[in-house]
């Protein structure tokens, strides 16, 4: 994407590689995959005045130059063509000028491959038909800034621009040092709303007490003189306003304030839930009552009380495929990971799909493959062989030949917070290698009436499990507005600690699609007031006394500025003779990690059952220093580091994540009585062993006495 303009410059030149624009690897153009493209956006406050495309790649040396080419278009407007050279298969760099009038807010750069290795009778599946566009090819744009309009009706722009499809939102938050609970809550609500807008892009909210030297920012104000160096408008109540940044003429500030922290929180709530009624540069707003949310009703989560149509999850146009070997059709869906089924029964997905009728495809080898999160599930035959006349005519007359269907099961253990159901058509033309023309632009589709049904699953799981927290924010996101969550900060939280809290809450809001309008903020001295909530504890070890209080009865304790781990006692060691001793081994590993020199600069994520309420959970983000804690927050955003965060303790040392399981699990949710034996027997092998012993005794003892009496009776008869 083309964002983050330099301050004070009316015109700038920006260059991006195709990889930076979203291409994951070199673009592979084939005979049956001849059209591919890249989607990118231009900021709303900029306009393109010049563009240059520089391409490099390779083409098959078997192609006939006079009959082969790669056509390049920008928003369906012709840019140029690449002609293969048999003597030099690799090409580039080749430059193309692009007319600036071709660009819009959202743009698509397309490449269409047309190739022939013989004058006649080309096989579209032949390996000789290929070309490659390097992901290191570049697009250079000359951009000119436009004047900024200060209007609340344009929110979330210019603070967040939805046209930047792949750039994370970086939006500083300005608030006074030592801000109270209400002011911090206002920052949580406001930033979480922007995180919802950013969605999959991610969001980062640096916190400072001064206005940034460049760029846009949010200002949390609790009085007219609460932000040094910034002239604030007179506030008669909860106020939202757009102000110029005194340090950057091309940037704006969003004021979320009031005469007190409570009024600032009201202004943040109106921003997050009633933005549609705002206009002008300044608005004094009033509190709006919000209806109570229900568990698992997050706007971005799939419903679990009925079958859900694919058409409710994605636009029907995204279920279309073009060509014989198109890319996968993806149906993303989100849910909480606490799905529980009897004996791990699969969750049903009814798939309906359409493929071209008539003698076009080789049905014997063509298929539709289904996968969940890149794990193969099943292949569907496109259609059984057609019956003879007149049954085939009758079948088509009633519409039976237009749509095929099948069912695939989703294993509950493969369903995470963010999921992607993938379908890939593998179509083979009926005529290959002979001189019969093969239709080129064929279409296939997944029917929007296909359904996913999670209604057979119960809501129950065992915690602590940091993988659930990282992937879906569970258990906090069970309530979309975080009405069952409290953020616990140090008494005088540093900017890094407040920023970490904003980033964590923003991440959860992006997962649910709803701002954290009912989250509470607490300090170490006020834990009892939030005992009935799940706690998110944020703070470096030397600065967060709440950690020592909450961890005092567990295997992990805080002593001064260090974390110590208790090794198993004699009874546990005796029990481990018969059962797994993984927890003991993990405790020893964790002790070694914390005891080394690297432990002095480690960030940690700890999950455990709340000692204040056995039905609640605690996740603590901490570290030996605020910088180490900030590094752990960065690891949560790293797709390569996320899968390594598991168990109940995750430690980040020298850029490496290590996970441990040191405490017992506890159940969250409810199950019917009929499933309780399954739950306990599958997780407690010692209990199962005891039941087997009791069952054996229950059979053996009566049988022993029965046989003994019969033996005595037989001896008496003989006597």
N, C-alpha and C positions, 0 to 999 in steps of 0.2 A: 504494500500500500504506500501511498505518497502522503505522509503526514509529518507532524512535528516540525513546522516551519521555523526557520531562524528568526530571532527578534529583530525588528527594525529594518527589515529588508522588504522592499516591494516586489522584487523579482528574485527567484532562486532557480537553480538547476539541480534536479534530483535524478539520480540513476539507481535503478533497482534491477537485480538479476531476476530471471524467471523463477528461480527457487524462492527468492524473497517475496515474489508475488503469489506464491502458493503451489508451485510445481514441486512435487516431492522428489522426483528423479527425472532423468532425461526423458523427454516425450517420445514414446514409441508409436510411430504411425505404421499401420499394416494395411494389407489389402482389404481386410474386413473391419478394420478400425481406422478409417481414413480421415475422420474429423475429430479433432481435439482442440481444446481451448483453455484460456485462463481468464478468470473473472477478477477484476480489481476496481477500486473506487478512487475518486478524487474528492478532496475535502470541499465542503460546501462554501468555504470562504476563500477558495482559490479557483483560478481558471487557467487552462492550458493555453499557452501562446506558441509553443513549438514542441516537436517530438521527433525522436530518432530511435529506430529499432535496429539493433545490431545482433545478427544471428550467426550461430556456428552449429555444426552438427555433421551428419554423414548421410549418404544415400547408398542404396545397393548398387554395386558395379554392374549388375546384370540389367539394369533399367535402360530402356531405349530413350535417349535424351529428347528426341523429337516428339515422343508420345507420353512423357512423364514430367511431372512438376509438383511443387508444393506451393499452393496458393495461400497468401497471407491476407487476412482481413481484420479491420478494426470496426466493431459494431456493424458488421455486414458491409462495410465500405472497403473497396479494393485498395490494398497497399502495395503488393508486388508479388512476384513469383520467383521461386528457386528452381533452376533447371539442373538435373544431375549431370555429372561429368564422369564417364566411365574410367578415365585415366586418373582422376582425383576424386575418390569417393568422399573424402572429408572436405567440407567446405567451411568458409568463414575465416575471419569475420566479414560478413556481408551487411552493408548498411542500407536502410530504407528510411526515407523521410516520410512522416505521417502528417497529413493535414490536421491542424489543430481543431478544425470545425467538426472532425469526426468524434471528438471526445464528449462524454456526458458524465453525469454523476456516477453512474455504474457502467463499466465498460467490459467488453469481452474481446480478447485477442484470440482469433481462431487460425488454425492451420489445417488445410485440407490437402490430403495426399492423393494424387492420381498417378498410377504407375502401370507400365506394361513392359514385360520382358520378352514378349513376342508380338508380332504384328497381329496375329490371330490366336484364338484359343488360349487365353490366359486363365490360369487357375487362381481364383481370389484367395485361396488358402495356401498358396505356394510360399515357401520361405524366401523366395527371391524378391518378393514385394515388401520392401521395408525402407524406412527412412527414420532418422533420429534428429530431434532438435535438442541441443544441449541446454540443461538447466542453468548454465552459466551465461547464456545469451542475455543481453541487457536491453532495457527500455529506458531511454533518457527523456525526461520531460522538463520543459521550461515553464515554471508556474509563476503566476502573478497574484498577489494578495488583493482581496476585495475588502472594502470597508465593512466593519462589524456593526451589526444592528443590535442595539441593546433593548431586547424585548423578551419578557418572561414567557411569552407564548411560543418562542422558538425552542425552549428547553426540550430535550437535554443539550441541544446545540447552543453554542459552539464548544461546550465543555466536553461533550462526547459526540463524535461524528459517526453515525452508523455506516457511512460509506467506506470507512476503513475496515475492511473485512477481516484482516489478520493481524492487526496491531493491537496489543493490550492497551487498555486505558490507564494512563498515568495522570492522576489528578491530585495535586497537593491539597492538603487541608490545613488552614491557618486557624489556630485557637490559642488562647492564653495558656501559659504554663500553670500547672496545678489547677486545671479546670475542674469544676465540680461534676457530680454524677449526671445532672441534667444536661450540662453542656456536652459531656462525652456522649450521652445518649442521643443528643441531637446530631452529633457527628456520625454516630453509628447508623441512624435512620437515613440521613441524607446520603452518605457514601454508599449504603446498601442499595439505595434506589439507582444510583449510577452504575453499580455493579450489575444490577438486573438488566440495565440497558446494554452493558458490554457483553453479557452472556458468556459465550464460549471463548471470547477473546481474552478474558481475564482482566483483572483490575488491580492497580497498586495505588495506595493512598499514603504518600509521605506526609508526615505531620511536622509542622513548624510553628513557631510563635511569631514569625515575621512574614510579610508578603514576599513571595518568590520574585527573584530578579527577572524572570521571564516566564511566559506561559500563563494559562488560566489556572484558577484555584477556587476552592470553596473557603469561605470565611465564616466561622462560627463566632458570633458576637453576643455578649451578655451585658450590653451597655454601650453608650456612645463612645467611650474611651477605652474599650477593652482590647483593641488591637493597636499597638503603637505604630505611628507613622501612617495611619490610614484614616482619612476623614470619612466618617460614617454618617448616613442620613439620620434625621431625628426619628426615633422609633416610638410609636404610641401603643405598641402591642407586638404580637408575633409578626415579624417582617421578613419578606423575601424581596431582594433587590439585585439588580445587575449593575456593577460599578466598574469603572475603568481601572486597570492595574497601573498605579503610579510609576512603576518601574519598567513597563513595557506598553508602548502605545498600541500594539497589535494584540493585546490580551485583555481579558475581562475577568472580573471576580464575581462569584455568586455569593451574596450575603444571605446567611440563614441566621437570624438573630431575634432579639427582643430585649426587654428591660431586665430580664432574668433568664437563668438557665431553663426554667420551665417554659417560658414563652419561646425560647429558641427551639426547644423540643417540639412544641406545637407547630412552629413554622416548618420544621423538618418533616413532620407528619403530613402536613398539607402538601408539601412538595412531593412527597412519595405517593400520595393517594388521590390528590385532587388537583393535579397540575393543569388539567384541561381548562379550569376556570381562571387561570392567571393571564395577565397581559400588562403591557407597559414596562417601565423601568423599575418601579417600586410597587409593592402591594402589601397592605396590612391584612392579615388573614385571621380567621377564627377557627377554633378547634372543630373538627368534624368527627363524629362518633362512627367507629368502624364496627361492623358486625363481627362476632366472634368466629374465628376459624375452627374447622374441625380437623382431627388427626388425618394425615395423609391426603389432604385436599389441595396440595401445592399446585398452582396453575400449570407448571411444566411437568407434572407427574401424571403418568397414565392412571386412569381410574381402575379400581380393583373390585368394583361391585357389579360389573357387567362386561360383556365382550366389547372391545373398543375397535372401531373400524380404522383401517390404515388411513383413510381419508380424513380422519380427525387428527392424525399425528403429523402428516405431511401434506403438502399441496399435491393434488392428483397429477399435476404435470410432472412432478418429480418421480412418479412411478412408471414413466415411459422409458423405453429403450429403443435405440436406433442402431441398425446394422446387425450383422451376424455375430459379432463378438463384442458387445457393448460392455461398458463398465458396470459395476454392481449397482443395483437399485437398493438404496439404503432407507430403512425405516427406523430412525432413532427414537428411543423412548426412555424415560427416566422413571424410577420408582425407588422406594426404600428397599434396602437389601435384606430385610427381615422376613422374606417369604419362606413359609414352612408348609410342606405338604406331607400327607401320609405316605410313608415309605419312599419319600423323595419322588413321588409321581410327577411326570412332566406336565407342564402347563400347555394347553392346546393352542395352536395357531392354525386357523383355517385359511388356506391360501387359494385364491382364485386368480387365474392368469389367462391372458390371451396371446395367441401367436398367429401368424398369417395363415389363412386357409388355403386350400388348393395344393397342387403339386409343386411346392416351393422348397420345403425343408425335408431333409432326410430324417424321418421320425425315429428311425432305428438307433441313431447315435446322438441326436439332439436332445438336450435336457435343460432343466432348470435346477440349479444348485441353491440350497438354503444353508445359511450359516448364522451363528450368533456370536458377536464379538470376535470374528475371525476364526471361530471354531466350527468346523463342518458338522452339519446336522443330517442332511438328507438330500437326495436327488429325486426330482419328479420327472417321469417321462412326459413329453409334451402332449401326446395324445396316442391312444391305441390306434392300430391300423383301421382305416375306414371300412365299414361293411360294404357289401356290394349293393348294386341298385336293386330295388328302390329304397332300401333302408337308409342309404347315405343321403338320398334326396329328402326323405322324411326327417332325418336327424337334423339336417341343415334348416329345414322349413320351420322347425319348432325352436331353432336357436341353439341347439345342443352343441353344434360344432364351433360356436363362437367363443366359448369359455370352458377352460378345464379347471379342475380343482383337486386339492389334496390337503392332507393335514400333517403337520410336523409338531413334535413336542419340544418344549424348552426346558432343559434340566434346571431346577431351581438353583443349583450351585453355580451355574454359569450366569445368573442374572445378578448384575451389580447395580450401582446407583445410576450410572450412565451406560446405556446399552445401545447396540446397533444391530438390528436384524437385517441381514444382507441376502439379496437374491441376485444371482448371476445367470443370465441366459447364455447358453452355449449352443448356438444354432449352426447347423451345417447345411449348405445348399444341396438340393437333391441332385443337381447335375454338376459334376466335378471333372475337370480335365478334358471334356469333349467340347465341341464347338457349338454349344447351346448357350444362349445368353442367360446370365444369372441376374435376377432382380437385385438392384443395388440398395436402394433406400427402403428397407423393410422395417416394420415397427412391431414391437412386442410390448406388453405391459402387465404389471401387477394390478389387479382390480382393486379400486378403493374400498370395495365392500369386504375385502379380506379382513379378518379379525384376529386380535390377540385377547385371550381370556385369562385373567389372573384371579377371577372370583373364587376359584377352588382353593386358593392358598390362604393359610392363616398367617397372622402377623405375630411372629415370635422368633427370637434369636438369642444367642448368648453373647454377652459382652464381658470384659472389654475386648474390642477388636478395632485397632486403629485403622485398618484397611477400610472399614465402613465409614469412619470419620473422614478419611482423606477422599474417598470416592464419592460419597453422597452427603457428608455432614451429619450422618446418623449417630446418635439419636436426636440431635438438636433440631434437624429439619423435619421431624415428624409433625411439628406444628410450623406451618409455613411462615407465620409472622414471628416466630421465635418467642411465643408467649410463655413457653415453659423453660426459657433459657435466661441465665444471668451471667454477665461478664464480670469477673472479679479482677480488679486492677490494684496495683500498689497505692498507698495513700497519696503519694506524689508521683504519679506515673510519668515517666520520661517520654519524649516524643517518639522514640523507637517502640516503646511498649504500647502506646496508644495506636501507633501505626499498625503494629502487629494485630491488635484487636480489630481495627477497621478492616484489615485485609482478610482475617478469618471470617468475620461476620459477612463481609461482602462476598466471599466465596460461597458461603452457605445460601445467601440470598440469590446469587446467580443460579445455584442448583435448583432452588424451588421456584424461581421466577416471581418472588414476592418480597418486598422490602421488609426489614426487621422492625416493624412498627411497634411491637410490644416487648422488645428485649429490655431487660433491666440491667443496671450497672450497680455494682456493689464494691465495697472495700473490705479489707481483712477484718475490720471490727464489726461488720454488719452481715456476717455469714448466716446467722440464725434467721434473719428476715427473708432470706432467699433459699431456705432449706428445702422448700417444696419444688425447686427448680433444678434442672440440669445446669451444672456449673462449667463455665469456660474460664479457667484461671490463666492469666497472662502476666508474666513478670519474671525478671531475672532472679536467680536464687538469692543473692544478697538483699534484694529489694522486695520480695514477696513473702511475708510471714504467713499468708494463708496456706501456703503449701505445707509448711510444717504441721499446721493444725489439721489439715485434711488427710495427711499421710501418716499420722502418728500410729495408727493401729494396723498398718499393712506391712508387707515385706520390704517396701521401700520407705525410707525415712530421710528427713532432712536434718542434718547436723551442721549448724552454722552455714557455711557457704558450700557445703558438699552434700552429695546424695550417697547414702549407704544402703546396702542390700543385705537383708538377713538371710543366712543359709538355712536349709531345712533342719528341724529339730530331730531328736532320736526317733520319735514316733513316725514322722514323715519318712525318715531314712529306712525304717523297717518296712513301711508300706511300699516303698519304691523297689524293694527286693522282688516283689511280685508284679509290680506295675511299672509303667514307664517313669523314668526319672528325668524327663526333658526339662521340667521346671527347675530342678536342681542344677542341671547343666547350664541352663540359660542364666540362672542367678550367678553362677561362677563366672560365666563369660561377661556378664554385665559388671560384676565386681572388678574384673581385670580391666575392662574398658574404662571404668570410672577411676580406677586407681592409677592408671598410667599418666604420663605427662600430657598426653593428648586430651585427657579428660578435663584439663583446666580450661580448654576453649571449646567445649562441646555444647551444642544445642540439643534439647530433649523435648519429646512429646510423650506424655504419660497418661494412660487411661486407667480408671479404677472406679469402683462402686463408691457412691457418696456415703461417707460416714454419718451425714446428717439425715439421710432418708434412703433406706435400702432400695426404694423404687427409682432412684435417680442415679445419674452418672456424672462423672467428672473427667474432663480432659484438660491437662495442664500443658501449656506451652511455656517452656522455661529454658534456661541456659546459664552457664557460668558467668556470662557477660551479656549485656543487651545486644552486642553485635553477633554473638553466637546464636542468640534467640532469633535475630533477624535472618540469619543464614538458614535456620530451620524453616522459617516462613517461605523463603525462596525455594527450598526443596519441595515444599508442598505444591508449587507451581510447575515444577520440572517433570515432564512426562516420563523421563527416564528414572527419576528417583521415586516417584509415587508408588510403583509396584513393590518397592523394597520396604515400605512402611507397613508393618503388620504387628500382630501380637498386642501387648499392652505397654511396651516401652520401645521407643525409637530414638536412637542416638546418632547425631551428626557430628563426625569428627574428621577434620581435614577433607571435607567434601564427600565423605563416604557415609552412607546410611547403614546402620546395623539395627536389627529388630530383635526383641526378646519377648519371651512369655514367662513371667515370674509369679503371677497370681492366679487364683482360681477364677473360673467363669461364674457369672450370675445371669439368670434369665431375665429377659425384657419382653413383655407382651403376655399373651394368654393363649392357652390351648384348651380344646375340649377334653373332658376326662378320659375319653377313649384313646387319646393320643399321648397321655402322660406316661404310660408304660414304655412306649416307643422312645420317648424323649430321654427318660432316665436310663433305660437299658442300653441305648446306643452311645451314651456319653459316660457311663459308669461301668466299665468292665469289672471292677471289683464287686459292684452290686450284683451284676449278672452271675459272677462266680459264686457269690454267696447264695443266690437263689438256686443255682444248680446244686450246690451242696445240700441245701434244705430239701429240694425236691428229691435228691437221691436218698436222703435220710427218711423222708416221708414214705418212700417206697420200700426202702430196705428194712426199716424197723418193723413195720407190720408183717412184711414177708418173712422176716427172721422168726418172729414169734409164732406165726402160722405154721411154718415148717417145723419149728421146735415142738409145738403141740402135736403135730401129726407124727413126728418121730417118737414122742413119748407114748402116744396111743398105740402105735405099731408095736413098740416094745412090750407094752402091757398085754396086747393080744397074744403075742408069741409066748409070754410067760404063762 
